[in-house]
């Protein structure tokens, strides 16, 4: 099995960013590639959406089909 993952090296051990599908004490081969430093933790979808400061009708979530597909969807046609 080959699995690509991202991890942080804390000076002693590598700490994966998410749980691995590998049993404890399984021998693995690691190939190390340093990743470029980022300016911080990536924003979540909700943070990104809020940062856009979109203005729209208050019923967007209730009437998404009507806004995407037209008035017929709003009437239930």
N, CA and C of each residue as an Amber inpcrd file, in Angstrom:
protein
   231
   0.8470000  -1.1790000   0.0000000   0.0000000   0.0000000   0.0000000
   0.8890000   1.2380000   0.0000000   0.5720000   2.1970000  -0.8580000
   1.2660000   3.4750000  -0.8840000   0.2740000   4.5310000  -0.4480000
   0.6960000   5.3570000   0.4920000  -0.1680000   6.4070000   1.0200000
   0.6510000   7.6800000   1.1360000   0.1750000   8.7600000   0.5750000
   0.8510000  10.0410000   0.6850000   0.1980000  10.8240000   1.8100000
   0.9990000  11.4170000   2.6670000   0.4540000  12.1690000   3.7820000
   1.3180000  13.3780000   4.0650000   0.7840000  14.2960000   4.8330000
   1.5360000  15.4400000   5.3030000   1.6990000  15.2870000   6.8060000
   2.8480000  15.6910000   7.3070000   3.1310000  15.5420000   8.7270000
   4.0220000  16.6890000   9.1750000   4.1380000  16.8280000  10.4840000
   5.0220000  17.8160000  11.0880000   6.0810000  17.0670000  11.8750000
   7.3390000  17.4600000  11.7060000   8.4360000  16.8770000  12.4740000
   8.6670000  17.7710000  13.6820000   8.4820000  17.2340000  14.8860000
   8.5960000  18.0590000  16.0880000   9.9960000  18.0500000  16.6960000
  10.9640000  17.5480000  15.9530000  12.3300000  17.4570000  16.4470000
  12.6950000  16.0510000  16.8740000  11.6850000  15.2240000  17.0890000
  11.9210000  13.8350000  17.4980000  11.1220000  12.8490000  16.6520000
   9.8620000  13.1580000  16.4030000   8.9980000  12.2430000  15.6570000
   8.1970000  13.0070000  14.6100000   7.7140000  12.2780000  13.6150000
   6.8190000  12.8490000  12.6170000   5.3910000  12.6660000  13.1140000
   4.6130000  13.7210000  13.0830000   3.2260000  13.6820000  13.5220000
   2.3290000  13.9330000  12.3050000   1.6340000  12.8760000  11.8340000
   0.7550000  13.0330000  10.6660000  -0.3640000  14.0250000  10.9490000
  -0.8270000  14.6930000   9.9130000  -1.9170000  15.6540000  10.0410000
  -3.2680000  14.9730000  10.2420000  -3.3550000  13.6780000   9.9600000
  -4.6070000  12.9490000  10.1240000  -4.2740000  11.4920000  10.4190000
  -5.2150000  10.7250000  10.9920000  -4.9580000   9.3100000  11.3050000
  -4.6020000   8.5110000  10.0490000  -3.7160000   7.5370000  10.2220000
  -3.2760000   6.7080000   9.1050000  -3.9210000   5.3320000   9.1610000
  -4.0810000   4.7220000   8.0050000  -4.6180000   3.3620000   7.9190000
  -3.4610000   2.3760000   7.9950000  -2.6780000   2.4600000   9.0650000
  -1.5180000   1.5890000   9.2690000  -1.5690000   1.0900000  10.7090000
  -1.3790000  -0.2110000  10.8900000  -1.3780000  -0.7680000  12.2380000
  -0.1410000  -0.3140000  12.9990000  -0.2780000  -0.1870000  14.3120000
   0.8460000   0.1910000  15.1680000   1.9930000  -0.7970000  14.9920000
   3.2150000  -0.2910000  15.0530000   4.4580000  -1.0720000  14.9560000
   4.6960000  -1.6660000  13.5680000   4.0030000  -1.1530000  12.5550000
   4.2440000  -1.5750000  11.1810000   5.4530000  -0.8140000  10.6470000
   6.3940000  -1.5270000  10.0520000   7.5540000  -0.8560000   9.4510000
   7.1220000  -0.2080000   8.1440000   7.5340000   1.0390000   7.9460000
   7.2100000   1.7800000   6.7310000   8.4740000   2.4270000   6.1980000
   8.4370000   2.8570000   4.9580000   9.5480000   3.5990000   4.3560000
   9.0800000   5.0270000   4.1680000   9.8440000   5.9830000   4.6760000
   9.5080000   7.3920000   4.5430000  10.4470000   8.0490000   3.5420000
   9.8850000   8.8160000   2.6360000  10.6610000   9.6460000   1.7260000
  10.3300000  11.0790000   2.1100000  11.3090000  11.8410000   2.5450000
  11.0720000  13.1720000   3.0950000  11.2220000  14.2410000   2.0190000
  10.2040000  15.0860000   1.8960000  10.2360000  16.2340000   1.0010000
   9.7290000  17.4240000   1.8060000  10.6060000  18.4050000   2.0620000
  10.1980000  19.5760000   2.8300000   9.1940000  20.3820000   2.0150000
   8.1500000  20.8290000   2.6770000   7.1190000  21.6290000   2.0200000
   7.4040000  23.1050000   2.2750000   7.0180000  23.9640000   1.3420000
   7.2360000  25.4000000   1.5680000   6.4220000  25.8740000   2.7610000
   6.9700000  26.8250000   3.4830000   6.2710000  27.3750000   4.6430000
   5.0450000  28.1450000   4.1680000   3.9690000  28.0350000   4.9210000
   2.7580000  28.7750000   4.5960000   2.6340000  29.9570000   5.5440000
   1.8230000  30.9060000   5.1550000   1.6510000  32.1120000   5.9600000
   0.7830000  31.8590000   7.1820000   0.3410000  30.6790000   7.3840000
  -0.5340000  30.3470000   8.5090000  -1.4270000  29.1940000   8.1360000
  -2.2910000  28.8600000   9.0440000  -3.2130000  27.7670000   8.7990000
  -4.2160000  28.1800000   7.7260000  -4.5210000  27.2770000   6.8490000
  -5.4850000  27.5570000   5.7790000  -6.8570000  27.8650000   6.3790000
  -7.5360000  28.7970000   5.7790000  -8.8670000  29.1690000   6.2520000
  -9.8650000  28.0670000   5.9280000 -10.8500000  27.9240000   6.7850000
 -11.9120000  26.9620000   6.5250000 -12.8330000  27.5160000   5.4370000
 -13.6870000  26.6610000   4.9180000 -14.6460000  27.1090000   3.9040000
 -15.5140000  28.2290000   4.4500000 -15.9940000  28.0640000   5.6920000
 -16.8660000  29.0730000   6.2830000 -16.1290000  30.4020000   6.4500000
 -14.8720000  30.3610000   6.8810000 -14.1010000  31.5970000   7.0040000
 -13.9310000  32.2690000   5.6480000 -13.6580000  31.4830000   4.6280000
 -13.4970000  32.0390000   3.2760000 -14.8080000  32.6390000   2.7900000
 -15.9230000  31.9390000   2.9880000 -17.2270000  32.4360000   2.5490000
 -17.5740000  33.7420000   3.2610000 -17.3230000  33.8040000   4.5630000
 -17.6100000  35.0350000   5.3010000 -16.7290000  36.1860000   4.8250000
 -15.4830000  35.8930000   4.4920000 -14.5540000  36.9320000   4.0510000
 -14.9800000  37.5560000   2.7210000 -15.7710000  36.8260000   1.9260000
 -16.2410000  37.3510000   0.6490000 -17.2710000  38.4560000   0.8270000
 -17.9120000  38.5040000   2.0040000 -18.9170000  39.5310000   2.3320000
 -19.9640000  39.6530000   1.2320000 -20.5010000  38.5080000   0.8430000
 -21.5320000  38.4900000  -0.1960000 -22.8360000  39.0570000   0.3460000
 -23.5470000  39.7480000  -0.5000000 -24.8410000  40.3110000  -0.1350000
 -25.8940000  39.6330000  -0.9920000 -26.9190000  39.1530000  -0.3580000
 -27.9580000  38.4830000  -1.1170000 -29.2110000  38.3360000  -0.2920000
 -30.2290000  37.7240000  -0.8630000 -31.4910000  37.5520000  -0.1600000
 -31.3310000  36.6860000   1.0840000 -32.1460000  36.9690000   2.0790000
 -32.0740000  36.2290000   3.3460000 -32.4830000  34.7700000   3.1890000
 -33.2240000  34.4370000   2.1250000 -33.7080000  33.0590000   1.9610000
 -32.8540000  32.2360000   0.9960000 -31.6090000  32.6210000   0.8040000
 -30.7380000  31.8740000  -0.1120000 -30.7470000  30.3860000   0.1760000
 -30.5300000  30.0110000   1.4190000 -30.4210000  28.5760000   1.7230000
 -31.7680000  27.8690000   1.5800000 -32.8640000  28.5630000   1.8610000
 -34.1790000  27.9430000   1.7260000 -34.6240000  27.8180000   0.2730000
 -34.1620000  28.7310000  -0.5750000 -34.6360000  28.7820000  -1.9630000
 -33.5140000  28.5820000  -2.9680000 -32.5120000  27.8150000  -2.5940000
 -31.3420000  27.6630000  -3.4630000 -31.7210000  27.1230000  -4.8450000
 -32.6520000  26.1770000  -4.9180000 -33.0500000  25.6320000  -6.2180000
 -33.6650000  26.7050000  -7.1120000 -34.4860000  27.5590000  -6.5260000
 -35.1100000  28.6260000  -7.3140000 -34.0600000  29.5890000  -7.8360000
 -33.0650000  29.9020000  -7.0270000 -32.0250000  30.8230000  -7.4730000
 -31.1010000  30.1800000  -8.5100000 -30.8850000  28.8810000  -8.3840000
 -30.0180000  28.1970000  -9.3400000 -30.7270000  27.8530000 -10.6440000
 -32.0000000  27.4150000 -10.5420000 -32.6740000  26.8490000 -11.7070000
 -33.8760000  27.6390000 -12.1870000 -34.2540000  28.7090000 -11.5040000
 -35.3510000  29.5550000 -11.9640000 -36.6000000  29.4400000 -11.1210000
 -37.5730000  30.2410000 -11.4710000 -38.8220000  30.3420000 -10.7200000
 -39.6010000  29.0380000 -10.6660000 -39.5090000  28.1980000 -11.6990000
 -40.2630000  26.9430000 -11.7210000 -39.9370000  26.0960000 -10.5030000
 -38.6700000  26.0720000 -10.0950000 -38.2750000  25.2750000  -8.9460000
 -38.9060000  25.8320000  -7.6770000 -39.0790000  27.1470000  -7.6170000
 -39.6780000  27.7820000  -6.4290000 -41.1560000  27.3800000  -6.2880000
 -41.8610000  27.2680000  -7.4110000 -43.2760000  26.9010000  -7.3760000
 -43.4890000  25.3970000  -7.2200000 -42.4060000  24.6210000  -7.3430000
 -42.5210000  23.1810000  -7.2300000 -42.8690000  22.4820000  -8.5190000
 -42.7100000  23.1630000  -9.6680000 -43.0200000  22.5660000 -10.9780000
 -41.9780000  21.5520000 -11.3840000
